[in-house]
Amino acid sequence: MRRLGVLIILALLITALSPGVTGTNVTGKVSVEINPNSELLSIVYYLAFGRNDPFIIERGGYLDDVDRYFGPYRNHPAVGMLRDYLGNSESVSERDMRLYYLEDELLLCTKPPELNPGENIGDRWTLDFIRALRDFAERSHFMEFYESHRGYYDEDLRIYEGALSLLPPDEFMGPYLDLSNVRFEFKHPFLVAVHGHSFNPVKDGVQVYGAGGMVPLVRRDAQRTLWSYRTARDTMFGLPLNRDYLNNTGLDRLIYLSFVYHELGHDVTVPALDSSEKTHSLRYLEDTIEGHMPYLARYDLHFWWDDMMIYEGFADGWADFALSNVDPDYVSLSLWLQRGWGEFWMGDMVELYWKYAGMSRENGVPIGDYVGDMLDDLSSRIPPEKAETLFQERVPITPLMAFDRGAVTGKVVVVYGTRNPDPTGTERDRETAELIADNLRAFYSDWDGNVEITVKADVNLTEEEFRENLVLVGGPYSNAVVDELDEEFPLRFVPVGGSHWVLEKNANWSIQSYLLTADEADPVKTGELGNVTGEAVVMAVRNLNDPENYIVWVAGEDRDLTALFQNPTYYLSSYEVWSEKGIEMAFYVQPLASS
């Protein structure tokens, strides 16, 4: 990790030379900015939907200034048009898609107040909205506000610039494609969490590769830092995030860099995937995911385009290949998280990138020209008849998988403990159980079928309900069901001393663990927390009483720590242990045939 530490120091020196700017050139061919077009859209969005909207990022004094400066324009036609257009979305996820496409179109326009649209914008509503935005920008003197608030953008830009300095795209990608007529541009909003996306127009005869929007942290990535907690939003369901984070700018840079190279992976591979007849032949990989996680499939496999997960796998593979040059432990963690998302072919995908990237460099052939060969190799490694078996052997058990199963069965029982001799402890666990149930009801709100969410005391759980998908709230001291089952869990709370509990590992489980630390130079390590106090855990396992169903366990050393995981719906690790000394993310598989 010595190389990463040196690179971070260099990145800090670079960003220290450019304080208070809305954008910067990281190299001669790489730039990043808080884009005025994106921020103009963000401010109009804020005026349309208010501070409590799930896409709004809490930016403190910046929001107060927006209220004061733009308050007189709340009834401007641009605000009304956006409110009508996005307000009639059928779901949070549909609004996410509409907002993303709208920002993508605005990035093709010149900067405010001119906002001259790109040549290919043909949608009448979008053109009318751009005209309304132009009028809004002129009347409000938007650019004066934007320029005078550059200092607010510094924290995000320092992370973006520092990340790009770790692995400049022009330097890394040069050996794998012709960059003689290419620039890299990364354009981001500040106030609104627009879905991250590729940005690859041809401008003045120059091919641009880059990204717009923001890091899609929730579910797809590990939102576990203070900065990502503040900026991440659940743009699928609008649910709140848990406060299980640490403060590590080094990890922030890795998260952003992974996003950047994921989008660049689309630039490299999408043309070949679009033109190849072989792409659709791998549809069975997506069908395998859908067989296990149909609710996830509804949103991520089909919502955007057909064969999406094949495209995502190629983009994720490029990101993993690239970041292995910076932090191999982070890449190892990312591979597990990607498998938790259902991409059970990701290990093969990275191996194929190493193979064909070497050939690309040696032969002077663009990496995209090898996509057809990679598709052939992938289908040989994972033929249709082996897909189900390999999914079972590779994809970890996760809370997200467990709750997807709840959509299928139509029932989840949230169970709180009643054995705590302190009645206030029992009442607090019941409140946590109710909050979890409320979040689950919101989570299932867009599922076609009905999902019954029941909250029950441990003493009232029936024999039949023991076989359902369960959420157990509290440790063995308070919850009788946990006390009955936890010897079979991969970890359990055991008492130490007179008043503390620690999590003890079950030696019979094969577990791969990673530590997220506060060390900027080495933010991700293989290993485990060990016996520390002050822990909270969210964990998923198969239900021993019916292995097709699952148990999700939420607990902490005390009632406050138990309440940390009030929204357990977005976890792609088998369990997460949070403590002030670090976060442990662990993974294990439980093939159904061996349960």
N, C-alpha and C positions, 0 to 999 in steps of 0.2 A: 504493500500500500504506500511505499515511499514516493512512487511516481505521482499518485493522486495528491499527496500532501504538497509536493512541489508545484503541481499544476494549480492547486487551489490558491497558493500564495501568489503565483503569477496572475491568476484571475483577479484576485483582490487588488493587486497593483494596477491592473488595467482599469478596473471599475473606479478605483480611487481617482484616476485622472479625469473622469468625466461625470462629476456630480451634477444633479439637477437638470438632467436632459431627458427628453421624451424618447430618444432613440440614439443609437450609436452604431458605428461601423466596428465590428469585432475584428474583422480582417478586411482587406480590400474588396473581397467578394461576399462578405457576410454582414448583414445588418439586422438589428432588432429594435423594435420601438413599441411604445404605447401608441397605437394608431389613432389619429384624430377621427377618421371615419367611423371606426369601431366605437370610440368613446362618445361621439355624437349620437350614434344609435343607442348606446347605453343610457345616456342622460334622458333621451326621449322615452326610452323604455321605463326608466325610473319614474318619470312624471306620469306615465300611463298607469303604472301598477303599484307604486309605493314601496316604502322601506321594508315591509314584511313579505314581499314577494320572494318565492324560493330561489329565483335567479339573481337576486340582488346581493352583492357582497358588502358586508358591513365595513365601511371605510372611514368611520369616525368623523372627524372634522371636515373631510372632503364632502360627505353627504350633507352636512349642515350648510356648507358653501353652495352646493347645488341647489338646495332648497331656497336659499336667499337670492341667488343670482338668477335662477331660471323659474322661480315661483310665478312671475307674471305671465309665463308662457305655457302654463298648464293646460290652457284651453286652445292652444294652437292646433290647426288642422293635422299636423304631423303626429301629434300626440293622440288625437282621436282616431286617426287611421290605424296607427299601430295597436291601440287598445282594441279596436274592432277586429283587426286581422288576427292577432294572437289570442285575444280573449275568447274567441269561439273555438279554440283548439279543444279536441275531445279529451285530452290528457296532458299531463306535464310533459310526457315524452314527445307528444306531437308538437307542443309549443317549442320544445328543444330543437326539433328538426326544422321548424319554420324559421326560428331565430337564426339558426346556423346558416341556412340557405340565404337569408336576407343579408347577414353580415358578409357572406362570401361575395355577394353581388356588390356590396358597398366597397369592398376592398379593391374592386376593379375601377372604381371611380377616382377622379382626381380629388385632391384634398378640399375640405370646406374653405370658403363658402361656395366655391364654384361647383363642386360635385358633378363634374361632367361624367356621364355614365360610360361604361365600357361598351364596345361595339356589339357584343353578343347578348346584351340585356334586351329581351324582347317582350317580357311579360308586362302587360299594360299597367297592372296595379303597382308593380315595382317601380316603373318609370314615374307614375304619378306620385308615389311615396318619395322618391328621390327629389322630385321638384318641391314637394312640401318640406322635406328636410333642408333643402337649399334655402328656402324662405326662412325656416326656423333659424338656421345658422347665421343668415344675414341679419335678421331682426334682433337676435339675441347677442350678436357679436361673439359667437361661440369660440372662435379662435383666440380671442383675448382671454377668455376663461381658461381655455386649454393651456395656453402659454404661461399664464400666471400660476398655474397649479402643477408645474413640472416637478416640484419637489416631492409631491405625494407619490409620484411614480417611481421614485428612486429604489425602494426596497425590491419591488418586482424586477426592475431592470437590472439591479445588481445580481439577482439570482439568474436571470436569463443570460446576461453577458458572461457571468462567471461560468455557467454551464457550457455555453458555446465555446468559450476559451479552453475548456478542458479537452474538447475534441472538435476543432473547427471543421465544419462540413466540407469546405472546399479542399482542405488538406486530406481529410480521411477518404473522401469519395473520389478524389482525382484518379487514383489507380484503377477505378472500376467503371468509369464512364467519362466521356469527353466533356470537359467543363470549359472549353475555350469560349463558348458563347452563353455561359450560365452565371446567374447571380443567385444568392440565397437570401431570402427576405422573410423575417418572422414578425408578424403584425398582431398585436394583442389588445383586447379591451382592458379596462381597469375596474369598472363599476359593475358589470354584468357578466355572469358566467356563461359565455357563449361556448357551445360545444366545439372542442378542438377539431381542426380539420386541415387537410392539405391545401396549399395555395400554390398553384403552378401555372400562371398565365404567361403568355409571351408579350413583353412590353418593349416597344420600340425595337423590335427585332431580336431582343434578348430573352432567352428562356429563364423564367424565374422558378426556383424550387423553394419551398418554405412551408409556413403554417400560419393559420389564423386561429381565432378563438383562444381558449385557455385549456390548460391541462385537464383531461377528463379523469379526475382523481377518484371519484366515488365508484366503487366496485371494480373497475378495470385496473386501478392502481392502488397502492397502499397509502392512504391518506393518514399519515402518522406523524406529521410535524406541525409545529405551531403555525407556520405560514400557510401550509396546505389546509389546516383546519379552518383558518380564517377565510381562505379563498375558495375552497372546494364547495360544491353544491351538488345535491342529489337531483340531477335533472331528469331522472326517470320517474320518481314518485314524489319529490319535494319533501322528503323526510329529513328530520334533523340529524346531525352527526354527533357521535359520542366524543367525549373529551379525552380520548386515549391518544395522547400525542407527547412528543418531546421536542426540544428546540435544537435543530441541527440544520444549518444552512447547507452543509455538504450534502445531506440527503435531499434537500430541496433541489439542489443542482442536478443530482442524478435523476430525480423524478422528471424534471423538465427536459433533461437531455434525452431520456428514454422517449418522451413524447415527441421531441423533435425528430429523432431518427425513425420512430414509427411512421410519422407522416412522410419523411423522405423515402422510407421504404415503399410507400404507395407510389411516389413519383417514379421510383426505379422500376416497379413491377406491374403497375396497373395497365399500361398500354399492352404489355405482352399477355397479361391475364385476360384482358378484354378481347384480344384477337385470337386467343388459343381455344380451339374446340375441346381441348383436354380439361379446361378449368371445370366445366360442369360435370365432367365424368367423376370428379372427386366429391360430388354432392353427398355421397354416403357418409362422409366425415361429419357434415353438419347434421344429417339425419340421425346419426348416432348420438350427438349431443342432444338433439331434440327429444330423443327417446327417454333421456334421463332428466332433462331440465326444460320441459316445454314452456314454462312461463318465461324463463330467460330467453328461450329461442324466439318467443313471440316478439320480444323487444329488440334483441340484438342480432338475431339471425335473419329476420324477415322485414323488420321495420324500415331498414335503410335500402338494401338491394339484395337480389338473389345471390347465392354463393358468397355472402359477405364474409363468413368465417374463413374461407379459403384466402380471400384478400387480406383479412386481418392477420392470419397466420403468416403470410409472406411479409407483411409489414412488421409484425412482432419479431419475426426471425431476423430481419435486417437490424432492428434496434438491439436485439440481444447480441448479434454478431459485432455490431459497432461498439457497444458499451463493454464488451469483454476486454477491450483495449484500455479501459479506465478502471473498472471495478468488477472482477470476476464474481465476487460474493454477491454483489447486487444482481448480477445477471442470473446466478443460480437461484436466488430468491424469486426473481421475475419469472423464470421458467415454471416454478411451482405455482405461482399465482396465475399464470396463463393456463396451466393445466386445470387449475381450480375453476377457471372460466369455461372449461370444456375442451380447450385446444390440446387434446391428448397427443398430438403429433409434433409438439413443439421441440422436443429433443431432437427428433429427426430433422426438423426444419433447420435448426442451427447447424447441425452437422453438414447438411447440404449446402448452406451458405459458405461454410469453411471450404468445402470441396470446390464449389464453382467460383467463389471469389478468388481462390488461388489460380484457377484456370483463366479467369478474366484478367487478372494481373499479368500472368505469364504470356497469354496470347494477345493481349491488347484488344480484347473483345468486351463490349459493354455487358455488365452483369445481367441486364434485362434480357439479353439475347439467349441466356441460358435458362430462362423461366420454363420453357417447354420441357427441357431435360429434367429440371427439378420436379415438375409435375409428374413426369414418368417415374422418376426415382421414388417420389413420395408414395405413389400408388403401388410400387413394387414392395416398399417397406411395410405399408399398411394396406393390404388388399381388403376388399369388402368383407371377405369371410373372417378376417381377423380383427375387424374394427371394434366389435363389441367387447371381445376379450381384452384387447389392449386398452380400451377405455376403462374397464374395470380394474386393470392392473396399474394404471398410471394416474388416474384422476383422483385427487385427494377428497376425502369426506370434508365438507365445509358447511357452515351454517346456511350459506346461500343455497347449496344443494338441498339441504334439509327443508328449507322453506319453499323451495320449488316443489318438493314432494307434497307439502301441505296443500298446494294449489290442486294437485291431482286428486288427493284423497278427500279434500273438502272439509278438513277438520284439523285444528291445532288446539291443544290444551295447554294452557299456561298454569303451572303449579307452584304455589308459594308455600313456604314452611310455616308451621304453627308451633314448633317445639321449643322455640327460644323462650327461656324463662322470663325475659324482659318483654312485656307486651308491646312496648314501643318498637322493638325490633321486628316483631311479627307484623305490626301495622305498616312499618316501613317497607318490608318485603312485599306485602300485599299491594302497596302503592306502586312499587316498581313493576310488579306483575301486571297491574292495570295499564301502566304506561307502555309496557312491551306489547300488550294486547292492542292498545290503540294504534301503535305504530304498525303492527301486523295488519290491522284492518285497512289502514291506508295503503300498505304494501300490496294487498290483494284487491284493491278497489278497481283495477282495470282488468282483472281476470274474468274470462267469459262466464265461469261458473261461480257458484256461491261457496265461500269458505267460512265455516263457523269457527269463531275464536272464542274459547271458553276459558274463564279464569276460575280455578278451583283451589281449595286448601288441600294440602297433602293428605289429610285424614279422610277426605271425601272422594279421592280418586277411586274409580271402580276398576274391577279386574279387566273389563273390556277396554277402558281408557288407558290402561298400562301399555296397550299395544298400539296406541295412536302416535302421531307425531307430537312430541312433548317439548315444552320449554320449562326447565326446572330452575327455579329462582331460589338462591341461597345455598349455603354449604351444609354438610352433614349434621352440624350442630343444631341447625334450625329446620331443615327439610328432611322429613322421614324417607321420602322417595330417594333422595340423593344418598342418604345413609345406607339404604338398602342396595343401591346399585353401584356406588362409586369404587368398590374394589375391582370392578371390571373396567373402569374408566382408564384412559392413558395417564391421568394424573388425578390427585385428590388432595383435599386439605387435611393436614394432620396437625395436632396441637404441639406447640413447643413452649417451654416455660409455663408461666401461669396465665398469660393473657394473649398470646400470639398464635397464629396459624401460618404454616407454610405449605406450598404445593409440592407434593412428593410424586415422582415419576413412577409409573408402573413398568418394571423391567421387561414385561412380556410383550410390550409394544415396540414396533420398529418405527422410530420417529426421526424426521429430519428437521432440525431447529436452526433458526437464525436469530441474531440479536440486532435490534436497532439501538444504536448508542448515541450519546451526545458528542462523540468524537468526530469533528468535521472532516478530519483526514481519513477516517476509517469508519464511516457511519453504519456499515452492514458487516457483520461477522457471522461465520458459522459458530454454533454453540448455543448454550442455554443460560438462563439467569442463575440457576442454582437455588439454594435455600435462602430466599430473601423474604422479608415481611412486607406488609403493605401492598399486597397483590390483589388484582382482580382478574377474572378469567371469563372468556366466552369460548365455548367448545362445542363441537358436534361429533356424534358417534351414531352408528346404527343402533336401533332399538333392539335389545336382545330378545324381547318378547315378540317382535315381528321385524326381522332384519330389513324388510323393504321400507320400513319407516325409520324415523330418526329421533334422537334426543339432542336438544340444544341445552347446554347448561350455562347459566349466568350466575356468577357468585363472586364474593370478595371477602377479604379478611374481616371486614365489618360491613354494616348496612349501607354506609355511604359508598364504599367500593363496589358492593353488589349493584348499586344503582348506576354505576358508570356505563354499563352496556344496555341502556334503555332501548336502543335501536340496533338489534343484532342482525339486521337483514343484509348487510353489505360485506360480509367477511369471506375472503377467499383462502384463508388459512384454516387448517383443521381446528387449531385453537390459537388464541392470542392471550398472552399473559402480560398485563400492564403493571409496571411499578415505577416508582420515581427513579430507579437505577437503570431503567431501560425497558424495552419491549421485546418479548420473545414471540416469534411467529413460527409455528410448527406445522408439519404436514405428515399425514399418514393415509394409506389407502386401506379400504375394507371391501375387497371384492365380495359381491353378494353370494357367490357360490360357496365361499369358505366361511360365511358368517354363521 
